[in-house]
Amino acid sequence: MNKYISIACMALAITCITFTAGYAHEGTELSSKDLASQIGKTETELKEIDKKIIAYNEKVIANQDDADAHFNLGVLYEQKMKFNDAISEYQKTIQLKPDSIEARINLSLVYTERNMYEESVGTLKQVLEIDPDNVDAHKYIGRSYYKTGLLNEALKEFKKALELGKKDPEIHCYLESVYFSMGRLDDAVAELKKAIEIDPQFKTAHLNLGFVYYEQGKLDEAMEEYELAIGIDPKFADAYSNMGLVYCEKKMFDDAIKILKKAIEINPTLPDAHSNLGFAYWNKALKNEDEELKKKAMREVTIYKGLVGAQ
């Protein structure tokens, strides 16, 4: 029996946002508080992960051929966003257990977090050599194709994954992202509604549907979807951030500032929340001819640039 730590092999859902998305930082670049906020854990839980890392490192020292220990270390490093260490441990697992599909899937997802899309696709194609009908392999190959702008290829992979896993709402969410990028907004809406029909609690589908509605100028419908997402997860910072854009579009800048501060309170490292808050401050400043608000706007933009690594 494999002594694996349970981890869901789920990629971060592709979400529609207004500004350029930030890249994934290595966990060592963040403070404990910011890291905990970003990965949805408490600082106490982070300390527990550190204890487990120590324990599994001791197992590896005692037995370098313990594939399960290497795998579990990979999972723990991935949880802490120590992606280089996670890659190393998953690679060691595969060397020891060449038929490990789970290790290859996890490795491919970490490659994607590091924007190593070619390596991710190569690893997933190895999975398909072992299991040609592996839904996750097709799904995540599609995601890498999408990330590199190969939209038709991504569409083909997502549809193949959907044939193999008809009840996977995440695939519909990925299909929506391709259709959105192609400008096929009605098709994007249809896919998100299918995802929500399968799983009404899928908060990312509500988030993305809200954004598509926003792009279509359906602001009330967009707000309703963000409210549903927040009802599912009251600490869903992305939903608060996108809601702030709707308020800005309605020229309700005070409401926008309030809700965007809430997003930042929940997740101080969410780049878009800072960018959107800067946008709200700037527009309110122009309306009121307020130089102090302009300074606040520029400060938020500076924070945003720092978070996404802009020069």
Buried (B, 14 or more C-beta within 10 A) or exposed (E): EEEBBEBEEEBEBBBBBBBEEBEBBBBEEBEEEBBBBBBEBEEEEBEEBEEBBEEBEEBBEEEEEBBBBBBBBBBBBBBBBBBEBBBBBBBBBBEBBEEBBBBBBBBBBBBBBBEBBEBBBBBBEBBBEEEEEBBBBBBBBBBBBBBBEBBEBBBBBBBBBBEBBEEBBBBBBBBBBBBBBEEBBEBBBBBBBBBBEBBEEBBBBBBBBBBBBBBBEBBEBBBBBBBBBBEBBEBBBBBBBBBBBBBBEEEBBEBBBBBBBBBBEBBBBBBBBBBBBBBBBBBBBEEEEBEEBBEBBBBBBEBBBEBBEEE
